[in-house]
Amino acid sequence: MGGRIAMTGQLQVTRQLTERPPASHGAINITDINIRTLFRTEVLSIQDVRCLGSVVGRSDEEWPAGYEIVFPRAGTFVRHGADGVHVADATQVLFFHPGQSYEIAHPVHGGDRCTVFELSRSVLVEVLGSHDPDVDELQERPFRTGSALVDARQRLAQHRLLRLVEDGWLGDPIELEESVLKHIDLAVTNAYARDGRAIGEAKRETRHAHAELASDVKLYLGERMADRIRLSEVASAVGSSPYHMCRIFKRQAGLPIHRYLRRLRLLHALDRLSDDPNELLTRTALDVGFSSHAHMSTAFRAEFGTTFAEVRRGMTGRRMREMRKIVEA
């Protein structure tokens, strides 16, 4: 979703990413982005957005046209905006307000792919109202947070839903709209639960430093996802002690580092299999950082409560019973 920061062997941390490069580095080539509309009604729309990430540096300012809830599927990028710096990867969901400017950078090579849900304001306010009684007072900025962790089971259910949409939706549009709204509600529930969690009376500077540290760890994991990563290496790269890093990351991200890395690898594998159902599992496992097909399969069942084989069978047909599983999940 925008430009790219050139990486060296040493991680460029978030503090450096916040320094804007010369304007000549910013512009996005329109050929860099591919947007495909999968579904649209007066209530909501679903888009598949792919960005090559070929621009060096941060993008020029961009402004969403509507209220967008964005689920990254592959790749890592960084959003810089008035609400801070957010590292986006397949474990996250991002929230965008219409007209609120932001800039994008791709510190990890490879671009990104996202699913973008856009809601009408009236529907969005209704969804948020069940979690935030003051939403009506927030006018054009109803989201209270810019990003949040996505529940693993919800992520898998969303994957199944998108497969049905991408294959060509055969059911009643109202069924799809209802399913999408349920996914959005779950994402908001998780986001507001974390946003409202007590974090003590730490100074603002300390909270900023903790958020920055967690972002740096995410960038490191995204760049070296396929490697055998040791805790000491990550801590050294982000300038922290292993203990402090582990404690702060779990508090900020909602997961310990090893769980976060495992989920990131699995979601990248899931996206590859979505693009090519005939992809070899062993090759995929090794490419995303698992030691073997069996290692990845065991991790997948532990994370999602099902197997790759069961998910792949769901990719081969346009069966409405898959939709019922999603609605009932």
Phi, psi and omega in degrees: 000047176147215186276192183212137173270128179292130183261146169252188178294337180263136181298132171269113189278172186300326180303320179286327182292337182281350178274115186291132177284174177304151186301332182295343179274351195273322194300142177266130173284129184299335178285351180284341186238135175239124181241126180235122178278122182266329185196142179208132170224182178289346181269318186203166173220156178233128179231145172258119185240125178240133178234130181288337180066034186272351181277134179275130179097190178274146180291165167296166179298140176237154181225117176297147178279335183219189177279114186243139173241115193246125177250104174298139179252327181207153179084173179226133173218167181239128176258125177252123180206185181297335181269011177111195181253129181235123175274123185249126172214189189291352178270355190246163166232140180243149182241131183236136174262146177295135177080356180272115187287150176206165175231151183240140173229150178242082179290341176253126185297151172119358179071201180204165174224133183225153167256126184247120174257126176245129182245151171292154183299319183298318179291317180300314180299324178294317179296311183291332184299331179286347180247338185220101183295344181263013187300327181296336181275352184272359175052243187271003181234064187287336180287131180268351180220155182267339181201164180199161176285141178262134176298137185298317181294322178296321180298320179291318177299321177295321178301315179296319179299314182294327177298318179295320180292316182293329178286345183110102186296127183253350184267190178288132180305328182296329179292319178292316179301317180297319180294318179297316180297327177294318178297317179297318180298319178295318179297318179293320178303311180296318182296316184283334176295317179287321182296330182267001182290138180295133180236016177079190184253035180298148178296157181302320180297322179292316178299320179296317180296321179294317178297322180294318179298314179298321178296319179297320178296316179301318179296319179297315180296320180295322181286326186244028184306323185280352183272164169277108189259132176253148184302318182297326179293317180296314182300318179296319182295326183260002176072044182220166170278151180304318182295310181299317180300313181298317182295314182289320182297315180297321179294321183279318187266341180088359179218150170293160187302317184294325177290320179299314180296318179298315180296320179300315179298316182295320181291327174292320177297318180298320180292322178296318179291331177294319179290325183218094181300343180267003179302137180288129183296321181297315179297317178298315181303313182292322183294329182262001172114001176275155183282340182195170174300316182296320179299314180294319181296318178297316179295322181296315179296319180295324184277320189247351178074018177210184182244161175300322181299318180294321179293319181294325177297327178289346180276346190271349181218167179257068190264131183291338179294336174296322179296321180294325177297320181294313182298324184271353185299000000 
